[in-house]
Amino acid sequence: MKIQFKKYWRKTSLKDKEDAIFLLSHINELKPKNILEIGVFHGVTSRNICELLYNIHGNNFKFTGIDLFEINTKNIEDEIPPKTTFSNPLKTFYYSYIAKEDPYSYESVLKLLKKFKSNINIIKGNSNKILQEIKIEVFDYVFLDGGHKYETVKNDLNNLTKVIKNYGVILCDDYNLNYAPGVKKAIDEYVLNNNFELKILRSRFAEIKMKIK
């Protein structure tokens, strides 16, 4: 099966095509059935993951996504808000005057994912809180691309320990960001404190294999 990554005329944090293809190839290799994505943004990665899972498993998969779906991060100290404006004026015009929707909104992402409405659960809110309150799900794969501050990543990782199955995988994005060193610090501490296996892939991704005692 040829792996492709479509952008659906939206913004995505996976701007490098090779990084995007790597993520999908990584998922394709492991073939998880129950995936969690923290940091949905415009839903581009979510849609690509769902398309891939459908090709692998048919309708026998589950996808959960968590995001604030807002740029106001005043309730998260020092967090870095996502850049939601388009550099392409045609896209700005399209979403402002034709689609008349904010692609970084809960409603817009649901619209993008409507093909898989029976397989998805998109949750609006702070992942640090949602992961404490969510009905326990046994995820076998997590793509972590939410808040980039040390405390946010640290709390997400600690909370994920309770909702991921033994020998499941967390793939953390942006391990190598110079302007957000808290990501690397939180990941390194989490792996060290829990004696988990860590691999750095394409310098950008940190793969954590969970072996929970």
Long-range contacts (C-beta under 8 A, 24 or more apart in sequence): 1-28, 1-55, 3-28, 3-52, 5-48, 6-44, 6-47, 6-48, 6-51, 7-44, 8-42, 8-43, 8-44, 8-47, 8-112, 9-91, 9-94, 10-42, 10-43, 10-44, 10-103, 10-112, 11-41, 11-42, 11-44, 11-83, 11-84, 11-86, 11-103, 11-104, 12-41, 12-42, 12-44, 12-45, 13-39, 13-41, 13-45, 13-145, 13-173, 13-174, 14-44, 14-45, 18-202, 19-202, 19-204, 19-205, 20-45, 20-48, 22-201, 22-202, 22-205, 23-143, 23-171, 23-205, 24-48, 24-49, 24-52, 26-171, 26-201, 26-205, 26-207, 27-52, 27-53, 27-141, 28-52, 28-56, 30-140, 30-141, 30-169, 31-56, 31-57, 32-139, 32-140, 32-141, 32-168, 32-169, 33-57, 33-60, 33-61, 33-62, 33-140, 34-61, 34-62, 34-64, 34-137, 34-138, 34-139, 34-140, 34-141, 35-61, 35-62, 35-63, 35-64, 35-139, 35-140, 35-141, 35-142, 35-143, 36-64, 36-65, 36-66, 36-137, 36-139, 36-141, 36-142, 36-143, 36-160, 36-163, 36-164, 37-63, 37-64, 37-65, 37-66, 37-142, 37-143, 37-145, 38-65, 38-66, 38-67, 38-127, 38-142, 38-143, 38-144, 38-145, 38-146, 38-156, 39-66, 39-67, 39-127, 39-143, 39-144, 39-145, 39-146, 39-147, 39-173, 40-65, 40-66, 40-67, 40-69, 40-109, 40-122, 41-67, 41-82, 41-104, 41-145, 42-103, 42-104, 42-108, 42-109, 42-112, 43-103, 43-108, 43-109, 43-112, 43-113, 44-112, 45-143, 45-145, 46-109, 46-112, 46-113, 46-120, 46-122, 47-112, 47-113, 49-143, 50-113, 50-115, 50-116, 50-119, 50-120, 53-119, 54-116, 54-119, 59-118, 59-119, 61-119, 62-119, 62-120, 62-121, 62-137, 63-116, 63-119, 63-120, 63-121, 64-120, 64-121, 64-122, 64-123, 64-137, 64-139, 65-109, 65-120, 65-121, 65-122, 65-123, 66-122, 66-123, 66-125, 66-127, 66-130, 66-131, 66-146, 67-106, 67-109, 67-122, 67-123, 67-124, 67-127, 67-146, 68-124, 68-125, 68-126, 69-104, 69-105, 69-106, 69-109, 69-124, 71-104, 73-147, 75-126, 76-126, 76-147, 76-149, 76-152, 77-149, 77-151, 78-149, 79-147, 79-148, 79-149, 79-152, 80-147, 80-148, 80-149, 80-179, 80-180, 127-152, 127-156, 127-159, 128-152, 128-155, 128-156, 128-159, 131-156, 131-159, 131-160, 131-162, 131-163, 132-159, 134-163, 136-162, 136-163, 137-163, 138-163, 138-164, 138-165, 139-163, 139-164, 139-165, 139-168, 140-164, 140-165, 140-168, 140-169, 141-168, 141-169, 141-170, 141-171, 142-168, 142-169, 142-170, 142-171, 143-171, 143-173, 144-170, 144-171, 144-172, 144-173, 145-172, 145-173, 145-174, 148-174, 148-177, 148-180, 148-182, 148-183, 149-180, 149-182, 150-181, 150-182, 150-183, 150-185, 150-186, 151-182, 151-186, 152-182, 153-182, 153-183, 153-186, 153-187, 154-186, 154-189, 154-190, 157-186, 157-187, 157-190, 157-208, 158-190, 161-194, 161-210, 161-212, 164-210, 164-212, 165-210, 166-210, 166-211, 166-212, 167-209, 167-210, 167-211, 168-209, 168-210, 169-207, 169-208, 169-209, 169-210, 170-207, 170-208, 170-210, 171-201, 171-205, 171-206, 171-207, 171-208, 172-205, 172-206, 172-207, 172-208, 173-204, 173-205, 174-204, 175-200, 175-203, 175-204, 175-205, 175-206, 176-203, 176-204
